Structure formats: C-alpha cells, structure tokens
Amino acid sequence: NETTETITFSINRFGSVYTFDDSMNAIKGQYLLSEPEIILHETNVDALLSDTIKIKITVNGVPRDLVEGADYSVQFNGGEGEWSQYTYTIYKELFAGDGLYSVILYSVDRAGNVNENIDEVKAAEINFGVDKTRPVVVSVDLDSNKQYPVEEKSATFSIKDNLELASVRVYLNGEEVALQIDGDNYTLVIAESNAPQSIKVIAVDAAGNEQVIEIENVLITTNLFYRWYNNTPVFVGSILGVVGMATGISLFFVFFRRKRRRRA
C-alpha cells in the first residue's frame, strides 16, 4: 500500500517588499506644483491579513487615517501558490492643499511579519511637499519714484515662503549684486548716483513658484540740483513759474509803455 501527500508551504522571513512606478520615484522627497496620485506596490510571499491593512497620511505632521474606497483603492494579484501583490492607489484630492505630506502603509502577513513602508530596511518612505503659492517679497525701506538724500542707501527686502525658499536674486540697474542675509531679510547697499536707479528682486521656491518685484526711478543723491531736476512735479512747476513770471513782467512792460504813450 502506498500513500502520497503533497505539502505546500512558504518561508517568509522578511515580509513585504515595496516598489514604486517611475512617476513615484520623481515625487519622493520633492516639492510639487500640483497634487500627485500616489501608487505603491506591496509584494509578499504570503497573502496579507486584509483587516490589518492600514494607510495613513500626515499633513504638516498631523496624522489622518484613510478609508478604503473613499480615499484609496486596492488591487490584488497572485495567490494560489504565487506571490501576492497589492497595488494601492491613493487619490490625489487628498494632497490638494499646500503642505508637507507623508504616506504610511501598515500590514501583517500570514507568516506574522509586521510590514511598514517607513521601516528603514524597506527604504520605501514617501515624503513630499505640495506648494502652489508664490513666495512673498516685501520692500521694507525702499519705494519707487522716491528720492533719498544720502550718500548710500541700505535697502532690505523681507522674503518668505510657506514651505521652502530655493533662491533669491537681486539686480541693481540690471546687474546682479551680493546680498547680506539675516533670516528672512535680504539687504543690499545702493551707492549714490545722480541718475535714477532700478532694483529687481526674483524669489523662487523649491517647487518652482517665482515672485518678481521691481522698484524703479529711485534717486539716491545729496546733490540738490539733481534732486530738483529729477523731481518732475517740482521741476515742471519751477519752469512754469519762471515762464509765468516772465510772461507777467513782459505784459507789465507792454501795458506800461502803452499807458505812457496815451499820456503823451
């Protein structure tokens, strides 16, 4: 008499392996201009215990548990002697607001392994930022169309971003200049000139949002003549005043001469 029995088993020491599509590799650790759809693959020798699958996101450090069907979907392939693969699609509407995001996936497989994508061994953390807002640039002590009667003028710009500022460039009369940086304050020194000067500030954040402000027709000089000459209302008013005075004097003399002739 002969009896044959086949036993199928698996050896599962390391639990799940997480993989990403190429589009996801371009997202991790980046600042984005628009909300992404997150797709993550989890592959395991064994099936996962379905009631242990949990997905959580954090927004600026505040956690939120996601609900299957409402916030994400799961597609399963494999089983029956094949490796089990789960594809999670997290809907992009969850990432519509500006902020720093993390995605955390937790599961337990039939072998009892606890799986988390944030485990350093798995090397599958998902962290990124969404930033749709331009940096804010404010001129602290410099205005367009204004005169400053000094030999040099210190100009400071307060520049902030809601997430991360990538670069600040300042151009004086078309030439980029060096800056003194103190926290959010960026300062340059403008030398005296008898000609009006212009300043252009370009701030770019880590997501690529750009903010540009320009300050024009700034006169920095102690020379009274050039301050008068470049002050258009005063200059024009002075010219008109002189012309009016000259016209008045001319009319006075014409009237005086006519009056003397009549008496004669």
C-alpha positions in Angstrom: 0.0 0.0 0.0 1.3 3.4 -0.9 0.2 6.9 0.2 1.4 10.1 -1.4 0.9 13.5 0.2 2.0 16.9 -1.2 2.6 19.8 1.2 2.8 23.4 0.1 4.5 25.9 2.3 6.3 29.2 2.2 9.3 30.6 4.0 8.7 34.2 4.8 11.4 35.8 6.9 11.4 39.4 5.6 7.8 40.2 4.9 6.8 42.7 2.2 8.8 44.4 -0.4 7.6 47.8 -1.6 8.1 49.1 -5.1 7.3 52.3 -7.0 6.5 53.3 -10.6 8.9 55.7 -12.3 6.4 58.6 -11.7 6.6 57.9 -7.9 10.4 58.0 -7.9 10.2 61.5 -9.3 7.9 62.6 -6.4 9.6 61.3 -3.3 11.5 64.0 -1.4 10.4 66.7 -3.9 8.3 69.9 -3.8 5.5 69.8 -6.3 3.4 72.4 -8.0 0.3 70.2 -8.1 -1.2 67.3 -6.2 0.0 63.8 -7.2 -1.7 60.5 -7.3 0.2 58.0 -5.2 0.7 54.5 -6.5 2.5 52.0 -4.3 3.1 48.2 -4.8 3.4 45.8 -1.9 4.7 42.3 -2.8 4.8 39.4 -0.2 5.4 35.6 -0.3 2.1 35.2 1.6 -1.2 36.9 1.5 -1.8 39.8 3.8 -4.4 39.7 6.6 -6.9 42.1 5.0 -8.2 43.5 8.3 -4.6 44.6 9.2 -4.0 46.8 6.1 -4.0 50.5 7.1 -2.9 53.6 5.3 -2.3 56.8 7.0 -1.1 60.2 5.7 0.3 63.1 7.7 -0.2 66.7 6.7 2.4 69.0 8.3 2.8 66.4 10.9 -0.9 65.9 11.7 -1.9 62.2 11.0 -5.1 61.1 9.3 -6.4 57.5 8.8 -7.6 56.8 5.2 -10.7 54.8 4.3 -10.6 52.3 1.5 -13.0 53.2 -1.3 -13.3 56.8 -0.2 -9.6 57.7 0.0 -7.8 54.9 -1.8 -8.3 51.7 -3.7 -6.5 48.3 -3.5 -5.9 45.9 -6.4 -4.8 42.3 -5.6 -2.9 39.9 -7.9 -1.4 36.5 -7.2 -2.1 33.9 -4.5 -2.7 30.2 -5.1 1.0 29.3 -4.9 2.1 32.6 -6.4 3.5 35.7 -4.7 0.8 38.1 -3.6 0.9 41.7 -4.9 -1.2 44.6 -3.7 -1.4 47.8 -5.6 -2.6 50.8 -3.6 -3.8 54.0 -5.4 -4.2 57.0 -3.1 -6.4 59.6 -4.6 -4.8 63.0 -5.4 -7.6 65.0 -3.9 -6.1 64.3 -0.5 -3.0 66.3 -1.4 -4.7 69.4 -2.9 -3.6 71.8 -0.2 -0.2 73.3 0.3 1.8 71.3 2.9 4.3 68.6 3.7 3.0 65.1 3.3 4.0 61.6 4.4 2.3 58.3 3.4 2.5 55.4 5.9 1.4 51.9 4.9 1.0 49.1 7.6 0.1 45.4 7.2 0.6 42.0 8.7 1.1 38.9 6.5 0.0 35.3 7.2 3.5 34.4 8.4 3.1 37.1 11.1 5.5 39.7 9.7 4.6 43.3 10.5 5.2 45.4 7.4 5.7 49.2 7.3 7.0 51.2 4.4 8.6 53.6 6.8 10.9 50.8 8.1 14.5 51.9 7.3 15.2 48.4 6.0 12.4 48.7 3.4 13.7 52.0 2.1 10.2 52.9 0.9 9.3 56.2 2.7 7.0 58.6 0.8 7.6 62.2 1.8 6.9 65.2 -0.4 5.6 68.7 -0.4 2.9 70.4 -2.4 3.4 74.2 -2.9 1.1 76.2 -5.3 1.9 79.6 -3.7 4.5 82.1 -4.7 7.0 83.5 -2.3 6.1 86.8 -0.6 8.5 89.7 -1.2 8.1 93.0 0.7 10.3 96.0 0.3 11.0 97.2 3.9 12.6 100.7 3.3 12.6 101.4 -0.5 9.9 102.7 -2.8 9.6 103.5 -6.5 9.6 107.2 -7.6 11.2 108.4 -4.4 14.3 110.4 -3.5 16.8 109.6 -0.7 19.2 112.5 0.1 22.1 110.2 1.4 25.4 109.1 0.1 24.4 105.4 0.1 21.2 103.7 0.9 20.7 100.3 2.6 17.7 98.5 1.1 16.1 95.5 2.8 13.6 93.0 1.4 11.6 90.6 3.6 11.2 87.4 1.6 9.3 84.4 2.9 7.8 81.1 1.5 5.2 78.9 3.0 7.4 75.8 2.6 11.0 76.3 1.4 12.7 79.1 -0.4 15.1 77.9 -3.1 16.8 81.1 -4.4 16.8 84.9 -4.2 18.5 87.1 -6.8 18.6 90.9 -6.7 19.6 93.1 -9.7 20.7 96.7 -9.4 20.4 98.6 -12.7 20.5 95.2 -14.5 23.5 93.8 -12.7 23.2 91.0 -10.0 24.5 92.1 -6.6 25.6 90.4 -3.5 23.3 90.3 -0.5 23.5 90.3 3.3 21.2 87.7 4.6 19.7 87.7 8.1 16.9 85.2 8.5 14.1 86.4 6.1 15.8 89.7 5.4 17.9 90.3 2.3 19.9 93.5 2.2 21.9 95.4 -0.4 23.7 98.7 -0.3 23.0 101.2 -3.1 25.6 103.8 -3.8 24.9 107.5 -4.5 24.1 108.4 -8.2 22.9 111.5 -10.0 20.7 109.2 -12.2 17.6 107.3 -11.2 18.3 103.6 -10.3 16.2 100.5 -10.5 16.1 97.3 -8.4 14.6 93.9 -9.4 14.1 91.1 -7.0 13.4 87.5 -8.1 12.5 84.9 -5.5 11.9 81.2 -6.4 10.7 78.5 -4.0 11.6 74.8 -4.0 8.5 73.9 -6.1 9.4 76.4 -8.8 7.0 79.2 -8.0 8.5 82.6 -8.9 7.8 86.0 -7.5 9.2 89.2 -9.1 9.0 92.8 -7.9 10.6 95.8 -9.4 11.3 99.2 -7.8 12.1 101.9 -10.3 13.1 105.6 -10.5 14.9 105.7 -7.2 17.2 108.7 -6.8 19.9 108.4 -4.2 22.0 111.6 -4.1 22.9 114.6 -1.9 23.2 116.9 -4.9 20.4 119.5 -4.7 20.4 120.3 -8.4 19.9 116.7 -9.5 17.2 116.2 -6.8 15.4 119.3 -8.1 16.0 118.2 -11.8 14.7 114.7 -11.2 11.7 115.8 -9.2 9.3 116.1 -12.1 6.4 118.0 -10.4 8.8 120.5 -8.7 10.9 120.8 -11.9 7.9 121.4 -14.1 6.3 123.7 -11.6 9.5 125.7 -11.4 9.7 126.0 -15.2 6.1 127.0 -15.4 6.6 129.5 -12.6 9.5 131.1 -14.3 7.7 131.2 -17.6 4.6 132.7 -15.9 6.7 135.3 -14.1 8.5 136.2 -17.4 5.1 136.5 -19.2 3.8 138.7 -16.4 6.8 141.0 -16.5 6.5 141.3 -20.3 2.8 142.1 -20.1 3.5 144.7 -17.4 6.1 146.5 -19.5 3.8 146.4 -22.6 0.9 147.8 -20.6 3.2 150.5 -19.0 4.5 151.6 -22.4 1.0 151.9 -23.9 -0.1 154.0 -20.9 2.8 156.4 -21.3 2.1 156.8 -25.0 -1.6 157.7 -24.2 -0.5 160.4 -21.7 1.9 161.8 -24.3 
